[in-house]
Amino acid sequence: MKETVIQFGEGNFLRGFVDYFLHKMNQAGLYDGKAVVIQPRAGGKCALLSAQDCKYNLYARGIQNGNIVNEHTFIESISRCVDPYKEFDSYMALADNPDFRFIVSNTTEAGIAFDETCKFTDTPCTGFPAKLTQLLYRRYKNGLNGFILLPCELIDNNGDALKKCVLQYVKLWNLEDGFADWLEKENHFANTLVDRIVTGYPNDETKDTHPEDKFLDTAEIFHLWVIEGNFENELPLQKAGFNVVWTDDAKPYKKIKVRILNGAHTSLVAGALLSGIETVGEAMQNELTSAFLNACMKEEILPTIGETEESIAFANSVFDRFRNPFIQHKWRSIALNSVSKFAVRVLPTILEYKEQNGVYPKHLSLSLAYLIYFYKNDTPEDAPAVVEIMKNTCIADILKNTALWQADLSDMKELITEYYNKIDHIGAKETMQWNLS
């Protein structure tokens, strides 16, 4: 089978996402290609993965259409792993193979960054975009076709950001204009949105089934990949039955994900913790907190962003994902840096709801009061300056602090103060019940 994909990253996510897709397409006779994995950082796990022939077991688990699913797949879509820090020549030789068409990456959110200390003569450059530029330049010098690049890092406009870094290296290293033209004309840097919780090596009895497999991987059954462009004829992901969207603009899909999935987490996190609930699964089993989340979603989030077929289907999938019995997602972990998360994930819905309806949404507004109460009375994990403001300034000053919210929320003072006092006087759970009545 040909090698057609260059993959930067040997971690759990890509092995539970892209490599899973490749395996299934190969198995179905829809594709004929494997990935070569590049270890993006020195001291990675390339040697360990190679020691088991780059094969591993994956369990995709969760609730799908109301039923519990536990799918086992033995993944064989990685042909080999290359450590460019020890095998630089082998790494660069990948540019000589015309069969390679796709480049995928997941080098963490910090991976797509320009580092001016990287030199063209480094063997290799330490940063991912610089290392990639070295490979692309050799491809250009070979006179071969370019690539379709599908970065999976969780940053806005990840394809544009990666392309910008590469072009910065073209300028820094004084590479010829012809290379810059080739990058523009022969390569497609796609903005993408990925969504799948990949939980990695399991902590349950699943690990006992394959004791020899050091790369045993687990993931939720749900997955979504939104890609700007349309290369279904070369990479038949939809034909294989995957939840993949080829589109001209990924932004509406990101809005749906952030407002619905992330917004649901952030709107409930403080209220759940103040109610003594430790995990997302527990909150979904609790009649009160599940009803509150349902009200936030059905009465305020969906009507505000637009009840389209896509948004309704995604919202329904979120409830299945939150009920996943295989994932113990702790609210304390979700609560990290909650103020900045609230500003991005929930506040835009609150402000748009007010603009559309003339009043603030009562459930999401209560979630803001819970957030403030949590920061003042619990042990939040956030930037010290944020914690200082939230703990030691009055509600009015918190709400008008535009550095926290990117907006002046002073006109919410009366409503938030009422909710805050209610929490203080009768308790978090009782206030939630009152809010729903």
N, C-alpha and C positions, 0 to 999 in steps of 0.2 A: 504494500500500500504506500502511496506517495506521501511525502511530507509537504504539507500545504500551509500550515499555520505556524508562525513564530509567536511564542507565548512568553511574555515577561512576567514571571511570577509562578512559584511552585506551591503557593499557599492553599489553604482550605477552600477559599471562595472560588477561584478559577477551576479547581478540580471538581467542585460540586456544581458548577454552572457551565462554563464553556466546554470543558472536557467531557462532561456528561452529555451535552448536546451533540458533540462530534461523535461520541461513541454510538449514540442512538441513531444518528443519521447513517453512519457506516453500517450498523447492524441491519438497518432497513433497506440497504442498497441504494440510498438516495445520495450518498456522498462517498468519495474515495480519497480520504486524506487524514493524516495524523498531525499532531502538534509536536514541535520541538520546544521544550521548556528551557528558558534562559533564567538562570539564577540572578536576580537583580542586585543582590547585595552580597558582599564577601561574608563568608561564614554561614551561608544558607544551607539548605537541606538537599542540594542536588545529588551529592554522593549517596545519601541515605535512600533517596527515591530511586536512583539508578540501581542500588543494591537489590531492590525487589522488582527490577525490570520495568520500572515506571508503571506498574499495574497496582490497582488497589480496589477496595470495596467501598461502595457508596450506598447509604440508606437514606432515601427521601421519605419523610414521614410527616403526617399531619392529617387534617380533616379536609376532605374533598367531596363536595355535593352531599354533605351530611354524614359521610362515611369515613371511618378511620382507615388511612392508607399507610402501608409500610412497604415501600418498594425497594428491593435489593438489586443492585447492578454491579457487576464486576467490570470496572472501567479499563479499557485497553486502547485508548485513543492517543496516548502519549508514546511517541516512538523512542525518544531519548531525552536526556537532560544535559545541558551544556553549562559549565561554570566558566564564564568569561574571564574570571580572575586567575584561573589556572589553565584555561584552554582558549586564549584569546584568538589564536589563528582559526580554531574550529568555529568560534563564534562568528568571526568576520566572513568565513567561508560560506555561511548561510546565504549571504548576498549573491553568491554565484549560482545558486540553484533557481532556475526559472519557474519551478513548480510552486514555490512559495507565493502566496497571494494575499493572505490575511496576517495582520499583526494584532494580537490582543494583549492587554496589560491590566494588571491590578497591583500597583506599587504603593498603595495607601494614598490617602488624600495629599500627603506631603511629597509624593513621588514625582508629580508633574511640577517641577520647579527649575528655574534657570540658575545655574551655579557658574559664575564667571571664572572660578578657579579651575574649571575643567579645561584640559588642553586636548587638541586634536590628536596629539602624539601619545596620549595616555593609553595604557594597555590593560584594562579599558578605562574609560572615564567612569567615575563613581556614580554620577547621577544618571537616572534613566533617560531623560531626553537627550543628554549628551552622548550616551552610549548608543542610543537609537540613531542619532545623526551620523555617527561613525559608520554604522551599518548601511544607512540610506545612501551615504556618499559613495561607498563601494558599489552599491547596486547601480547607482547612476553611472559610475565609471565603467561598469560592465555593459552598459547600453541596454539594460533589461527593463521590462515594464515595472511600474511602481506597485504600491501596495494599497489595500483597503485597511485602514487602521481603526480598530474598535477598542478604544480605551474604556476600561470599566471602573476607573477611579471615581469616587463619589464627590466630584466637584462640578460646579456649574460649567456647562459648555466645555466638557473635558477634551473633546477633539480639537476645538479651537485653541484651547490652552496649550495642548501638546504641540500643535503646529506652530504656535507663536514661539515656544521655546526653541524648537528646531531652527526656525528662521533666525532667532537671535544668535544661535551658534554659527550659522552660515556667515553672519556679519562679524562675530567675534573672531572667527578663525580665518576670515578673509577668503572664503571659498568662492568659486567663480559664479557669475550670474547665471550661467547655464544650469547649474545645480539648483539654484532657487527657482528657476523656470520649470525644471523637471519636477520639483516638489509640488509646485502649484498645479501643473497640468496632468501629471501621471499618477498622483496619489490622492486618496480621499481620506481626510481626517474626519471621521464621523463623530458628532456629538451623540452620546448614548446615555441611557438611564437604565440601571440594573436594579432588580429588586428580588432578592432571595436571602432568607436568613440561613447561612451555612454555619452550623454549630460545631463542625470539626470533629475531633476524636471524641467518642461518646463517653459519658460517665455512668452509663447504665450497663445492663447485662449484654448489650450488643457487642461490647468490646471482647467478651469472652468467646464469641462465635468465631472470631478471626484473631487469635492471639499473636499470630506471626506478622500481621499487617500493621506496620507502624504508621501508615498513611490512611488508615480507615477513616472515612469521612461521613458526616451526617448533615442533612439539610432538611428544611421544610419542603413539603411537596409543592407549594406555590412557587411560581417563578414568573418574572416579567423582564423582557429586554426590549427597550425602545431604541431604535437606531435611525438616525437621520440618513436618508438615502434609501436605495432599494437594490439589494444584491441577492434577492431571493433566487435568481437563476443560477448564481454561483454557490450560494450557501442556503440550501432549501430548508430553512428552519421552520417556516410556517407549514410547509408540506409535510414535515415530520411531526406536526401536531403541537409544536411548542407555542407558548404565549409570547410571541414576538411581533412587534409592530414596526414596520418600515414606514417612515413618515418624512415629510419635508421639515417638520418643526417638532422637536421633542418637548418644548416648553409647556404646552398644555398638559402633557402627561406627567411632567414633573410637578406641576401645580396640583394635579389630582393626588399624586403620591404624598406630597408634603402636607397638603391640607387634610387629607383623609387619614392615611396611615400614621404619619408622624404627628399630625394634629390630634388624633385620637389618643395616642400615647401621652402627649404633653397636656392635654386637657384633663386627663384623669389622674396623672401621677401624684400630684400633691394631695388631692382628695382621698385617693386610695391609701397613701401612706398615713395620713392623719386619721384614717378609719381603721388602721391596724392591719391592712392587707398587704402582704409581702410580694406577691407575684401577679403577673397579668392573668394567668390561668385562674387564680383564686378570685380575682375581680370579676371574671366572666361567669364564675359559678355563683357569685354573690348576687342575690336578686336586686339589691339596692344599687350597687355600683354598675352592674350590667345595664340596669334601666337608665341610669344617669348617662352612661356612654351612648346608649341607643338614642336618648333624647338629644344629646349634643349632635350626633351624627344626622339623625333623620329630621330634626326640627330646625337645625341651625347651619351645620356645615354643608350638607348637600344642597338645600335650597339656595344657599348663598353662592356657591361656586357653580351651580347649574346641575340639574338632575338629568344628565345625559345617560345613554346606555352604558358608556364606559365608566362614568363615575359611580353609577349605581352598582354595576357588577364589581367594581373594585372595592366599594364599601362593603358589599356582602362578603367578599373574600377576606377582608380584614377581620371580620368577626370570626370566621373559621380559623384564621391564623392565630388570633388571640386565644382561641379555645384549644389550640394544639396541645395535646397531653404530653408530647415528647419534648417540649421546650419549657424550661423553667426560667422565664424571663423576669428578673427581679426589678421591682419598681425603684429600688435604691440605685441600680445601675442606670436606669432610664432617667432618673432625676438629676444626673450630673449636668451642670451648666444649664439648669432649667430656664433661667431668665432669658438668655439669648435664644434658646429653642422656642420659648413662648412667643418672643418677638417675631420670629420667622414663620412658625407653624400655626399659631392660633390667632394672634392679634390681627393679621390681615383679614381673617374671616369675621372677627368681631367688628372691625371698622367698616367692612363692606356690608355686613348685615345692618349696621346702623344707617349707612347711606341708603340702603334699599328700603328699610322699614321705618326709619325715623326714631327707633328706640334700640337700645343695646340688647343683645341676646341674653336671656336670663341664665341659661345653663353655662355658656362659655364665660360669662362675666363672673359667675360663681367660681369657675376654675381659676380665674385671676385672683380672686379673694383667697382661695385656698393656697395659691402659690405664695402670696405675700405672708399669709399666716404661717405657712411651712417654713419660710426663710426666717421669720421672726422667732419662732418657737421650737424649731427642730435643729438638726445639724446638717444643713445643706452643704454640698460640695460644689464650689464655684470659685471664680476668681476672687481673691481676698477683697478687692475693692468693691465688687458687686455685693458680696455678703455684708460688708460694712454698711453700705447704703441701705440694703434691704432690712437689716436688723436694727439700725440706729437712727433712721429718719422716719418721719410720720408718713401716713398713707398719701396725703396730699403731695408731699415732696417726691415720694416714690413715683407717683403717677405722672408728674410733670417733668420727670427726668428723661429728656429726649435721648441721652446717651444710652439709657437702658432699652428704650422701646422704639427708637427712631421716630417717635411721635409724642406729642403732648396729650396725655390722657386726663387732663385736669377735669374735664366735664364728666368723668366717670366717678369722681370723688364720692358723691352722695351714695351711689349704688354700691360701690365697692366697700365703703365704710359700713353700710347697712349689713352687707353679707359678712364682712369680717367680724362685726360685733355679734352677729347671730352665731357664727362658728364659736366665738369665745364664750358665749352665754349658754348655749344648749348643746354644743358638740358638733363635730364634723359630720357624723352619720345622720344626726337629727336634722342638721341644716340641709343636707342633701335630700332627705325625705321631704322636708318643707318646700324645697325648691321645685321638686317634681309634682307637688300637689296642686 
